[in-house]
Amino acid sequence: FPSHDNWLNRSTFLIEMTFDNKNPNGAIPLFLQSGSNSAYNYATYIQCGTSSIQLNVFNNGSQQLYLSGGNYTNGQTIKVAVAYKANDLAFYINGTQIGTGAPASISSNLSFIQLGRYEDAADYFQYNGKISQLLLFKTRLSNADLAALTA
């Protein structure tokens, strides 16, 4: 990430993707991580399972939030949005709110994006589907905006 004024503490990510089900056991299309800390210690990521999408938030090695939902089928295009600021996170898939939460904290150490895989375990978490777009907003968009963007 470029130098910032703590906008990573209040951001919105939108990813449009088509899952191909080649790696249904944990494919990660979007992984935000600290470059100076290992593995999941400081990370926020979207992970595809067999038929649902999960959002995980870790800070200092502790899971802060886990949300799961959004049933989909192989080959379906999915729009996923994650928006957050202090104690306020929302997760939308295809126009539907999957969940909200108030994670104790989202790491302010996030420093880079891994798109399409989680590098520390690339073979297992490789995302083999198509990613049509990824958008970053340097603010926490409203829930109405998230519903509209993912519809």
C-alpha positions, -999 to +999 in steps of 0.1 A: +000+000+000+012+035-005+019+057+024-015+065+041-032+086+068-047+055+085-073+050+058-067+013+062-086+016+094-116+027+075-119+012+040-142-007+016-132-034-007-153-048-036-143-079-055-162-094-085-152-130-091-162-162-108-154-192-087-145-224-107-145-249-077-111-263-086-099-256-050-130-258-028-111-263+004-100-227+012-093-207-020-085-171-011-092-145-037-084-115-015-059-114+014-048-082+032-018-088+054+010-071+072+043-074+055+062-075+088+042-101+106+037-137+097+007-157+086-027-148+101-014-126+129-024-094+111-048-102+083-083-096+069-093-120+041-121-135+020-120-173+015-142-195-007-153-228+007-174-256-010-205-234-013-201-204+009-178-174+013-161-165+046-147-133+059-120-136+086-104-108+106-073-114+127-053-090+148-022-099+168-029-136+162-064-134+176-095-139+155-116-107+158-145-117+135-158-146+113-188-143+090-199-169+065-227-172+039-237-164+004-244-198-012-232-200-048-227-225-076-197-233-097-192-208-125-214-182-109-202-146-108-202-132-073-198-096-061-184-094-025-180-062-005-163-057+029-165-023+046-151-014+079-141+013+104-135+011+142-161-013+157-182-013+125-179-040+098-203-051+071-201-080+046-223-082+015-225-108-013-246-102-044-267-074-029-274-093+004-260-084+038-243-116+050-234-101+084-222-072+104-199-071+134-179-050+157-145-066+157-124-055+187-098-042+162-087-045+126-050-044+123-035-010+115-004-030+104-019-041+070+005-032+043-002-052+012-028-071-008-025-106-021-049-111-050-057-147-060-037-165-033-023-165+001+015-166-006+026-184+026+006-214+015+000-208-022-006-244-032-034-249-007-051-215-009-047-208-046-077-192-061-082-205-096-113-186-107-116-153-126-113-119-108-131-093-129-125-063-107-112-052-074-121-017-061-108+000-030-125+030-014-106+048+013-136+052+034-163+030+050-192+031+025-228+029+038-246-004+039-270+010+012-240+016-011-227-019-004-260-034-014-261-014-046-225-021-055-229-059-051-264-062-067 
